[in-house]
Amino acid sequence: MNLNPKSYLITFLLTVFLGPLGLLYSSIAGGLILLIIALSTFFTVFMPILCWLLSIPLGLYATYRHNKGLGTLLEPPSQHSASE
């Protein structure tokens, strides 16, 4: 597991300029799925554009989930009061 937080700016720039390929930074599974869909439907033109546009919010959401998971994983356990 990667214990380093991911950057929202890097995620945004990679997905805007590289589409599903840039999504690999924040979500390998999501990037591979959108990349396969985009490449297999390349002749339709509409689907690759849709995959490109979907990769931006998916990348930001994957970055949010990764960083949130790190926060809960790395925070110290809560202290219970002695009276319990």
KOLGU-4560 file (N, C-alpha, C; in nm, 3 decimals, padded with zeros to 5 digits):
<recs>
<n_xx: 00.084 n_yy: -00.118 n_zz: 00.000 ca_xx: 00.000 ca_yy: 00.000 ca_zz: 00.000 c_xx: 00.088 c_yy: 00.124 c_zz: 00.000 mol: A seq: 1 type: MET>
<n_xx: 00.050 n_yy: 00.221 n_zz: -00.079 ca_xx: 00.123 ca_yy: 00.346 ca_zz: -00.087 c_xx: 00.081 c_yy: 00.435 c_zz: 00.029 mol: A seq: 2 type: ASN>
<n_xx: 00.175 n_yy: 00.471 n_zz: 00.117 ca_xx: 00.143 ca_yy: 00.552 ca_zz: 00.234 c_xx: 00.169 c_yy: 00.700 c_zz: 00.212 mol: A seq: 3 type: LEU>
<n_xx: 00.195 n_yy: 00.740 n_zz: 00.090 ca_xx: 00.214 ca_yy: 00.882 ca_zz: 00.059 c_xx: 00.084 c_yy: 00.940 c_zz: 00.006 mol: A seq: 4 type: ASN>
<n_xx: 00.049 n_yy: 01.062 n_zz: 00.052 ca_xx: -00.073 ca_yy: 01.124 ca_zz: -00.003 c_xx: -00.053 c_yy: 01.160 c_zz: -00.149 mol: A seq: 5 type: PRO>
<n_xx: -00.163 n_yy: 01.158 n_zz: -00.224 ca_xx: -00.159 ca_yy: 01.193 ca_zz: -00.366 c_xx: -00.205 c_yy: 01.337 c_zz: -00.383 mol: A seq: 6 type: LYS>
<n_xx: -00.152 n_yy: 01.401 n_zz: -00.482 ca_xx: -00.181 ca_yy: 01.541 ca_zz: -00.507 c_xx: -00.303 c_yy: 01.556 c_zz: -00.598 mol: A seq: 7 type: SER>
<n_xx: -00.396 n_yy: 01.643 n_zz: -00.556 ca_xx: -00.514 ca_yy: 01.672 ca_zz: -00.638 c_xx: -00.474 c_yy: 01.744 c_zz: -00.767 mol: A seq: 8 type: TYR>
<n_xx: -00.375 n_yy: 01.834 n_zz: -00.757 ca_xx: -00.331 ca_yy: 01.909 ca_zz: -00.875 c_xx: -00.270 c_yy: 01.816 c_zz: -00.979 mol: A seq: 9 type: LEU>
<n_xx: -00.184 n_yy: 01.725 n_zz: -00.935 ca_xx: -00.123 ca_yy: 01.631 ca_zz: -01.029 c_xx: -00.229 c_yy: 01.540 c_zz: -01.090 mol: A seq: 10 type: ILE>
<n_xx: -00.323 n_yy: 01.493 n_zz: -01.009 ca_xx: -00.432 ca_yy: 01.410 ca_zz: -01.060 c_xx: -00.511 c_yy: 01.485 c_zz: -01.166 mol: A seq: 11 type: THR>
<n_xx: -00.547 n_yy: 01.609 n_zz: -01.135 ca_xx: -00.626 ca_yy: 01.690 ca_zz: -01.229 c_xx: -00.551 c_yy: 01.711 c_zz: -01.360 mol: A seq: 12 type: PHE>
<n_xx: -00.425 n_yy: 01.751 n_zz: -01.351 ca_xx: -00.348 ca_yy: 01.778 ca_zz: -01.472 c_xx: -00.327 c_yy: 01.652 c_zz: -01.556 mol: A seq: 13 type: LEU>
<n_xx: -00.296 n_yy: 01.542 n_zz: -01.491 ca_xx: -00.275 ca_yy: 01.417 ca_zz: -01.566 c_xx: -00.402 c_yy: 01.371 c_zz: -01.636 mol: A seq: 14 type: LEU>
<n_xx: -00.516 n_yy: 01.380 n_zz: -01.568 ca_xx: -00.639 ca_yy: 01.334 ca_zz: -01.630 c_xx: -00.688 c_yy: 01.431 c_zz: -01.738 mol: A seq: 15 type: THR>
<n_xx: -00.664 n_yy: 01.560 n_zz: -01.721 ca_xx: -00.705 ca_yy: 01.655 ca_zz: -01.824 c_xx: -00.622 c_yy: 01.635 c_zz: -01.951 mol: A seq: 16 type: VAL>
<n_xx: -00.491 n_yy: 01.619 n_zz: -01.934 ca_xx: -00.404 ca_yy: 01.612 ca_zz: -02.052 c_xx: -00.387 c_yy: 01.470 c_zz: -02.107 mol: A seq: 17 type: PHE>
<n_xx: -00.400 n_yy: 01.367 n_zz: -02.022 ca_xx: -00.378 ca_yy: 01.230 ca_zz: -02.068 c_xx: -00.502 c_yy: 01.142 c_zz: -02.061 mol: A seq: 18 type: LEU>
<n_xx: -00.610 n_yy: 01.193 n_zz: -02.003 ca_xx: -00.735 ca_yy: 01.116 ca_zz: -01.996 c_xx: -00.720 c_yy: 00.990 c_zz: -01.914 mol: A seq: 19 type: GLY>
<n_xx: -00.771 n_yy: 00.878 n_zz: -01.964 ca_xx: -00.765 ca_yy: 00.753 ca_zz: -01.887 c_xx: -00.622 c_yy: 00.708 c_zz: -01.854 mol: A seq: 20 type: PRO>
<n_xx: -00.527 n_yy: 00.745 n_zz: -01.936 ca_xx: -00.388 ca_yy: 00.712 ca_zz: -01.906 c_xx: -00.340 c_yy: 00.787 c_zz: -01.782 mol: A seq: 21 type: LEU>
<n_xx: -00.383 n_yy: 00.911 n_zz: -01.765 ca_xx: -00.350 ca_yy: 00.988 ca_zz: -01.646 c_xx: -00.420 c_yy: 00.938 c_zz: -01.521 mol: A seq: 22 type: GLY>
<n_xx: -00.532 n_yy: 00.869 n_zz: -01.540 ca_xx: -00.606 ca_yy: 00.813 ca_zz: -01.428 c_xx: -00.527 c_yy: 00.703 c_zz: -01.359 mol: A seq: 23 type: LEU>
<n_xx: -00.431 n_yy: 00.646 n_zz: -01.427 ca_xx: -00.347 ca_yy: 00.541 ca_zz: -01.367 c_xx: -00.271 c_yy: 00.591 c_zz: -01.244 mol: A seq: 24 type: LEU>
<n_xx: -00.249 n_yy: 00.722 n_zz: -01.235 ca_xx: -00.180 ca_yy: 00.780 ca_zz: -01.118 c_xx: -00.261 c_yy: 00.757 c_zz: -00.991 mol: A seq: 25 type: TYR>
<n_xx: -00.392 n_yy: 00.775 n_zz: -00.999 ca_xx: -00.473 ca_yy: 00.767 ca_zz: -00.879 c_xx: -00.552 c_yy: 00.637 c_zz: -00.866 mol: A seq: 26 type: SER>
<n_xx: -00.584 n_yy: 00.574 n_zz: -00.979 ca_xx: -00.662 ca_yy: 00.450 ca_zz: -00.974 c_xx: -00.618 c_yy: 00.360 c_zz: -01.090 mol: A seq: 27 type: SER>
<n_xx: -00.541 n_yy: 00.260 n_zz: -01.059 ca_xx: -00.490 ca_yy: 00.171 ca_zz: -01.163 c_xx: -00.604 c_yy: 00.093 c_zz: -01.228 mol: A seq: 28 type: ILE>
<n_xx: -00.695 n_yy: 00.039 n_zz: -01.146 ca_xx: -00.807 ca_yy: -00.038 ca_zz: -01.201 c_xx: -00.897 c_yy: 00.050 c_zz: -01.285 mol: A seq: 29 type: ALA>
<n_xx: -00.932 n_yy: 00.167 n_zz: -01.234 ca_xx: -01.018 ca_yy: 00.259 ca_zz: -01.310 c_xx: -00.952 c_yy: 00.305 c_zz: -01.438 mol: A seq: 30 type: GLY>
<n_xx: -00.823 n_yy: 00.332 n_zz: -01.432 ca_xx: -00.750 ca_yy: 00.374 ca_zz: -01.552 c_xx: -00.746 c_yy: 00.265 c_zz: -01.657 mol: A seq: 31 type: GLY>
<n_xx: -00.721 n_yy: 00.143 n_zz: -01.615 ca_xx: -00.716 ca_yy: 00.031 ca_zz: -01.710 c_xx: -00.853 c_yy: 00.006 c_zz: -01.774 mol: A seq: 32 type: LEU>
<n_xx: -00.958 n_yy: 00.012 n_zz: -01.693 ca_xx: -01.092 ca_yy: -00.012 ca_zz: -01.746 c_xx: -01.129 c_yy: 00.095 c_zz: -01.848 mol: A seq: 33 type: ILE>
<n_xx: -01.109 n_yy: 00.223 n_zz: -01.813 ca_xx: -01.144 ca_yy: 00.330 ca_zz: -01.907 c_xx: -01.053 c_yy: 00.328 c_zz: -02.030 mol: A seq: 34 type: LEU>
<n_xx: -00.928 n_yy: 00.291 n_zz: -02.012 ca_xx: -00.837 ca_yy: 00.283 ca_zz: -02.126 c_xx: -00.879 c_yy: 00.173 c_zz: -02.223 mol: A seq: 35 type: LEU>
<n_xx: -00.917 n_yy: 00.058 n_zz: -02.170 ca_xx: -00.964 ca_yy: -00.052 ca_zz: -02.256 c_xx: -01.092 c_yy: -00.012 c_zz: -02.329 mol: A seq: 36 type: ILE>
<n_xx: -01.185 n_yy: 00.051 n_zz: -02.257 ca_xx: -01.309 ca_yy: 00.094 ca_zz: -02.321 c_xx: -01.281 c_yy: 00.198 c_zz: -02.429 mol: A seq: 37 type: ILE>
<n_xx: -01.195 n_yy: 00.293 n_zz: -02.398 ca_xx: -01.164 ca_yy: 00.399 ca_zz: -02.495 c_xx: -01.096 c_yy: 00.342 c_zz: -02.620 mol: A seq: 38 type: ALA>
<n_xx: -01.003 n_yy: 00.249 n_zz: -02.600 ca_xx: -00.932 ca_yy: 00.193 ca_zz: -02.715 c_xx: -01.019 c_yy: 00.098 c_zz: -02.797 mol: A seq: 39 type: LEU>
<n_xx: -01.105 n_yy: 00.024 n_zz: -02.729 ca_xx: -01.188 ca_yy: -00.071 ca_zz: -02.802 c_xx: -01.304 c_yy: -00.004 c_zz: -02.875 mol: A seq: 40 type: SER>
<n_xx: -01.339 n_yy: 00.116 n_zz: -02.835 ca_xx: -01.448 ca_yy: 00.189 ca_zz: -02.903 c_xx: -01.395 c_yy: 00.314 c_zz: -02.974 mol: A seq: 41 type: THR>
<n_xx: -01.270 n_yy: 00.310 n_zz: -03.011 ca_xx: -01.204 ca_yy: 00.426 ca_zz: -03.071 c_xx: -01.276 c_yy: 00.474 c_zz: -03.197 mol: A seq: 42 type: PHE>
<n_xx: -01.332 n_yy: 00.383 n_zz: -03.274 ca_xx: -01.395 ca_yy: 00.418 ca_zz: -03.401 c_xx: -01.526 c_yy: 00.495 c_zz: -03.381 mol: A seq: 43 type: PHE>
<n_xx: -01.584 n_yy: 00.493 n_zz: -03.260 ca_xx: -01.711 ca_yy: 00.563 ca_zz: -03.238 c_xx: -01.692 c_yy: 00.711 c_zz: -03.206 mol: A seq: 44 type: THR>
<n_xx: -01.576 n_yy: 00.751 n_zz: -03.167 ca_xx: -01.538 ca_yy: 00.887 ca_zz: -03.130 c_xx: -01.608 c_yy: 00.934 c_zz: -03.002 mol: A seq: 45 type: VAL>
<n_xx: -01.735 n_yy: 00.903 n_zz: -02.986 ca_xx: -01.809 ca_yy: 00.949 ca_zz: -02.868 c_xx: -01.758 c_yy: 00.883 c_zz: -02.740 mol: A seq: 46 type: PHE>
<n_xx: -01.740 n_yy: 00.753 n_zz: -02.742 ca_xx: -01.699 ca_yy: 00.681 ca_zz: -02.620 c_xx: -01.560 c_yy: 00.721 c_zz: -02.570 mol: A seq: 47 type: MET>
<n_xx: -01.459 n_yy: 00.736 n_zz: -02.657 ca_xx: -01.330 ca_yy: 00.781 ca_zz: -02.604 c_xx: -01.338 c_yy: 00.920 c_zz: -02.541 mol: A seq: 48 type: PRO>
<n_xx: -01.420 n_yy: 01.007 n_zz: -02.598 ca_xx: -01.436 ca_yy: 01.141 ca_zz: -02.539 c_xx: -01.505 c_yy: 01.129 c_zz: -02.403 mol: A seq: 49 type: ILE>
<n_xx: -01.606 n_yy: 01.044 n_zz: -02.396 ca_xx: -01.675 ca_yy: 01.021 ca_zz: -02.269 c_xx: -01.580 c_yy: 00.962 c_zz: -02.165 mol: A seq: 50 type: LEU>
<n_xx: -01.497 n_yy: 00.867 n_zz: -02.205 ca_xx: -01.399 ca_yy: 00.808 ca_zz: -02.114 c_xx: -01.300 c_yy: 00.914 c_zz: -02.066 mol: A seq: 51 type: CYS>
<n_xx: -01.259 n_yy: 01.001 n_zz: -02.157 ca_xx: -01.166 ca_yy: 01.108 ca_zz: -02.123 c_xx: -01.228 c_yy: 01.200 c_zz: -02.019 mol: A seq: 52 type: TRP>
<n_xx: -01.353 n_yy: 01.240 n_zz: -02.041 ca_xx: -01.421 ca_yy: 01.330 ca_zz: -01.948 c_xx: -01.451 c_yy: 01.262 c_zz: -01.814 mol: A seq: 53 type: LEU>
<n_xx: -01.483 n_yy: 01.133 n_zz: -01.816 ca_xx: -01.509 ca_yy: 01.061 ca_zz: -01.692 c_xx: -01.383 c_yy: 01.041 c_zz: -01.608 mol: A seq: 54 type: LEU>
<n_xx: -01.269 n_yy: 01.038 n_zz: -01.673 ca_xx: -01.145 ca_yy: 01.013 ca_zz: -01.599 c_xx: -01.112 c_yy: 01.127 c_zz: -01.503 mol: A seq: 55 type: SER>
<n_xx: -01.157 n_yy: 01.249 n_zz: -01.532 ca_xx: -01.124 ca_yy: 01.363 ca_zz: -01.446 c_xx: -01.192 c_yy: 01.351 c_zz: -01.309 mol: A seq: 56 type: ILE>
<n_xx: -01.326 n_yy: 01.341 n_zz: -01.302 ca_xx: -01.385 ca_yy: 01.328 ca_zz: -01.168 c_xx: -01.351 c_yy: 01.196 c_zz: -01.099 mol: A seq: 57 type: PRO>
<n_xx: -01.334 n_yy: 01.089 n_zz: -01.177 ca_xx: -01.296 ca_yy: 00.961 ca_zz: -01.116 c_xx: -01.157 c_yy: 00.970 c_zz: -01.053 mol: A seq: 58 type: LEU>
<n_xx: -01.066 n_yy: 01.039 n_zz: -01.120 ca_xx: -00.932 ca_yy: 01.056 ca_zz: -01.066 c_xx: -00.932 c_yy: 01.138 c_zz: -00.938 mol: A seq: 59 type: GLY>
<n_xx: -01.010 n_yy: 01.246 n_zz: -00.937 ca_xx: -01.017 ca_yy: 01.328 ca_zz: -00.817 c_xx: -01.083 c_yy: 01.251 c_zz: -00.702 mol: A seq: 60 type: LEU>
<n_xx: -01.185 n_yy: 01.172 n_zz: -00.733 ca_xx: -01.250 ca_yy: 01.092 ca_zz: -00.629 c_xx: -01.155 c_yy: 00.984 c_zz: -00.576 mol: A seq: 61 type: TYR>
<n_xx: -01.081 n_yy: 00.920 n_zz: -00.664 ca_xx: -00.985 ca_yy: 00.818 ca_zz: -00.620 c_xx: -00.876 c_yy: 00.879 c_zz: -00.533 mol: A seq: 62 type: ALA>
<n_xx: -00.833 n_yy: 01.000 n_zz: -00.567 ca_xx: -00.733 ca_yy: 01.070 ca_zz: -00.485 c_xx: -00.791 c_yy: 01.103 c_zz: -00.348 mol: A seq: 63 type: THR>
<n_xx: -00.916 n_yy: 01.150 n_zz: -00.346 ca_xx: -00.983 ca_yy: 01.180 ca_zz: -00.220 c_xx: -00.991 c_yy: 01.055 c_zz: -00.132 mol: A seq: 64 type: TYR>
<n_xx: -01.034 n_yy: 00.943 n_zz: -00.192 ca_xx: -01.047 ca_yy: 00.818 ca_zz: -00.116 c_xx: -00.911 c_yy: 00.770 c_zz: -00.064 mol: A seq: 65 type: ARG>
<n_xx: -00.808 n_yy: 00.783 n_zz: -00.147 ca_xx: -00.674 ca_yy: 00.741 ca_zz: -00.105 c_xx: -00.627 c_yy: 00.824 c_zz: 00.014 mol: A seq: 66 type: HIS>
<n_xx: -00.640 n_yy: 00.956 n_zz: 00.002 ca_xx: -00.593 ca_yy: 01.044 ca_zz: 00.109 c_xx: -00.677 c_yy: 01.028 c_zz: 00.236 mol: A seq: 67 type: ASN>
<n_xx: -00.807 n_yy: 01.005 n_zz: 00.221 ca_xx: -00.894 ca_yy: 00.983 ca_zz: 00.338 c_xx: -00.855 c_yy: 00.853 c_zz: 00.407 mol: A seq: 68 type: LYS>
<n_xx: -00.826 n_yy: 00.751 n_zz: 00.328 ca_xx: -00.783 ca_yy: 00.623 ca_zz: 00.385 c_xx: -00.652 c_yy: 00.635 c_zz: 00.460 mol: A seq: 69 type: GLY>
<n_xx: -00.563 n_yy: 00.719 n_zz: 00.410 ca_xx: -00.437 ca_yy: 00.742 ca_zz: 00.480 c_xx: -00.460 c_yy: 00.812 c_zz: 00.612 mol: A seq: 70 type: LEU>
<n_xx: -00.555 n_yy: 00.907 n_zz: 00.612 ca_xx: -00.584 ca_yy: 00.980 ca_zz: 00.735 c_xx: -00.635 c_yy: 00.889 c_zz: 00.844 mol: A seq: 71 type: GLY>
<n_xx: -00.723 n_yy: 00.798 n_zz: 00.810 ca_xx: -00.776 ca_yy: 00.707 ca_zz: 00.913 c_xx: -00.674 c_yy: 00.601 c_zz: 00.950 mol: A seq: 72 type: THR>
<n_xx: -00.588 n_yy: 00.566 n_zz: 00.857 ca_xx: -00.487 ca_yy: 00.463 ca_zz: 00.885 c_xx: -00.375 c_yy: 00.518 c_zz: 00.973 mol: A seq: 73 type: LEU>
<n_xx: -00.337 n_yy: 00.642 n_zz: 00.952 ca_xx: -00.221 ca_yy: 00.699 ca_zz: 01.021 c_xx: -00.256 c_yy: 00.777 c_zz: 01.147 mol: A seq: 74 type: LEU>
<n_xx: -00.384 n_yy: 00.804 n_zz: 01.172 ca_xx: -00.417 ca_yy: 00.879 ca_zz: 01.293 c_xx: -00.404 c_yy: 00.789 c_zz: 01.415 mol: A seq: 75 type: GLU>
<n_xx: -00.362 n_yy: 00.849 n_zz: 01.526 ca_xx: -00.346 ca_yy: 00.767 ca_zz: 01.648 c_xx: -00.482 c_yy: 00.718 c_zz: 01.697 mol: A seq: 76 type: PRO>
<n_xx: -00.483 n_yy: 00.604 n_zz: 01.766 ca_xx: -00.610 ca_yy: 00.555 ca_zz: 01.818 c_xx: -00.668 c_yy: 00.651 c_zz: 01.922 mol: A seq: 77 type: PRO>
<n_xx: -00.799 n_yy: 00.661 n_zz: 01.927 ca_xx: -00.862 ca_yy: 00.753 ca_zz: 02.021 c_xx: -00.845 c_yy: 00.702 c_zz: 02.163 mol: A seq: 78 type: SER>
<n_xx: -00.831 n_yy: 00.795 n_zz: 02.253 ca_xx: -00.811 ca_yy: 00.761 ca_zz: 02.394 c_xx: -00.949 c_yy: 00.750 c_zz: 02.460 mol: A seq: 79 type: GLN>
<n_xx: -00.973 n_yy: 00.640 n_zz: 02.525 ca_xx: -01.098 ca_yy: 00.622 ca_zz: 02.598 c_xx: -01.079 c_yy: 00.674 c_zz: 02.740 mol: A seq: 80 type: HIS>
<n_xx: -01.184 n_yy: 00.729 n_zz: 02.798 ca_xx: -01.171 ca_yy: 00.781 ca_zz: 02.934 c_xx: -01.152 c_yy: 00.666 c_zz: 03.033 mol: A seq: 81 type: SER>
<n_xx: -01.088 n_yy: 00.696 n_zz: 03.143 ca_xx: -01.055 ca_yy: 00.595 ca_zz: 03.244 c_xx: -01.179 c_yy: 00.546 c_zz: 03.317 mol: A seq: 82 type: ALA>
<n_xx: -01.289 n_yy: 00.621 n_zz: 03.313 ca_xx: -01.409 ca_yy: 00.583 ca_zz: 03.387 c_xx: -01.485 c_yy: 00.471 c_zz: 03.318 mol: A seq: 83 type: SER>
<n_xx: -01.454 n_yy: 00.437 n_zz: 03.196 ca_xx: -01.527 ca_yy: 00.332 ca_zz: 03.123 c_xx: -01.484 c_yy: 00.199 c_zz: 03.165 mol: A seq: 84 type: GLU>
</recs>
